[in-house]
Amino acid sequence: MLLTIPLCTIELAADTVKQAMEKVRSCDVDDWAQKVLGPSMLSKKRAISLTNLRAT
């Protein structure tokens, strides 16, 4: 969400969006997000829950 704030300040053309979506693979975005942002709060909670379930 935070990364979308700058998009509100510029005019986006359909061609620009199309070109960006064709050039960037979703797995590259996932890798980048994992490296830069780290695990989400939900994924951390899931990992804790799974650990607790396995321990019982």
C-alpha positions, 0 to 999 in steps of 0.5 A, a space after each residue: 500500500 505504501 508503495 502506491 502513494 507516489 502513483 497518486 501524484 503522476 498521470 499514468 498512461 495505459 501504455 506505460 502500465 501495459 509496458 511495465 506489466 509485460 516487463 516485470 515478472 510476478 516472481 521477481 516482484 515476490 522476490 523483491 518484496 521478500 528481500 526488501 519488506 520481509 515476511 508479512 505479519 500474517 505469515 509470521 502469525 501463521 508460522 507461529 500457529 503451525 509451530 504451536 500445532 506441531 508441538 502439541 
